[in-house]
Amino acid sequence: MPTHDEAPRFWRDWDKLTPEQRSLFLAAVADMVADMKAKRPFHPALRVKGFRRLPGVFEMTWANDGRALFTYGTSPHAGDVHITWLRIGTHDILQHP
């Protein structure tokens, strides 16, 4: 099972999301987790890709104008994936990661 944590800035962004946006993000994360558990590539609709401006940071699309930035880290459980969520919001977060 993948593990995760969140940067403080992520929580400040989270507080600005609507309940609908939060729900869409959590559904996208569930899809990511399912893909990781199945050891398959992320579904193309998530558009997970490297974030060119910051090496080691990745971008995920969770709605038409919903983006999240994350990094991979070391899980406390051997063999598991660990994600640190950095930012969440609209496309605007990509201007000030």
C-alpha positions in Angstrom: 0.0 0.0 0.0 1.5 3.4 -1.0 2.3 5.8 1.8 2.1 9.6 1.7 2.6 12.8 3.5 1.8 16.4 2.7 3.9 19.6 2.7 2.4 22.4 4.8 1.8 24.4 1.6 -0.4 21.6 0.3 -2.7 22.0 3.3 -2.9 25.7 2.8 -3.9 25.0 -0.8 -6.3 22.2 0.3 -8.2 24.7 2.5 -8.9 26.8 -0.6 -10.5 23.9 -2.5 -14.3 23.5 -2.8 -15.8 20.2 -1.5 -16.3 19.1 -5.1 -12.6 19.8 -6.0 -11.5 17.8 -2.9 -13.8 14.9 -4.0 -12.3 14.9 -7.5 -8.8 14.9 -6.2 -9.4 12.1 -3.8 -11.0 10.0 -6.6 -7.9 10.7 -8.8 -5.6 9.6 -5.9 -7.6 6.4 -5.5 -7.0 5.8 -9.2 -3.3 6.4 -8.7 -3.1 4.0 -5.8 -4.9 1.3 -7.8 -2.4 1.7 -10.6 0.5 1.6 -8.1 -0.8 -1.5 -6.4 -1.3 -3.2 -9.7 2.2 -2.2 -10.7 1.0 -0.6 -14.0 1.5 2.8 -15.5 -0.8 5.6 -14.4 -4.0 5.9 -16.3 -3.5 8.4 -19.2 -6.3 10.6 -17.9 -4.2 11.5 -14.8 -1.5 12.9 -17.1 1.2 12.2 -14.6 4.5 13.6 -15.9 7.7 15.3 -14.8 7.4 18.9 -13.9 10.1 20.5 -16.1 10.7 23.5 -13.9 11.7 21.4 -10.8 13.6 18.1 -11.4 12.3 15.3 -9.3 8.8 16.9 -9.0 5.8 15.4 -10.8 2.5 16.9 -11.9 -0.9 15.1 -11.9 -4.1 16.3 -13.4 -7.2 15.5 -11.3 -9.8 17.8 -13.1 -10.0 20.0 -16.2 -8.3 22.8 -14.2 -7.1 20.7 -11.3 -3.4 20.0 -10.8 -1.3 18.6 -8.0 2.5 18.5 -7.6 4.3 15.7 -5.8 7.6 13.9 -5.3 8.5 10.3 -4.6 10.2 9.5 -1.4 11.2 6.5 0.8 8.4 4.6 2.3 8.6 3.3 5.9 7.5 -0.1 4.4 10.0 -1.8 2.2 9.0 -2.1 -1.4 6.2 0.4 -1.1 5.9 3.7 -3.0 5.9 7.0 -1.0 4.5 10.2 -2.2 4.9 13.7 -0.7 2.1 16.0 -2.0 3.5 19.5 -2.5 0.8 21.7 -4.0 -2.8 21.3 -5.1 -5.2 23.7 -6.9 -5.8 25.0 -10.4 -3.4 25.4 -13.2 -2.2 28.6 -11.4 -0.1 26.5 -8.9 2.2 25.7 -11.8 3.3 29.3 -11.9 4.5 29.3 -8.3 5.4 25.8 -7.4 
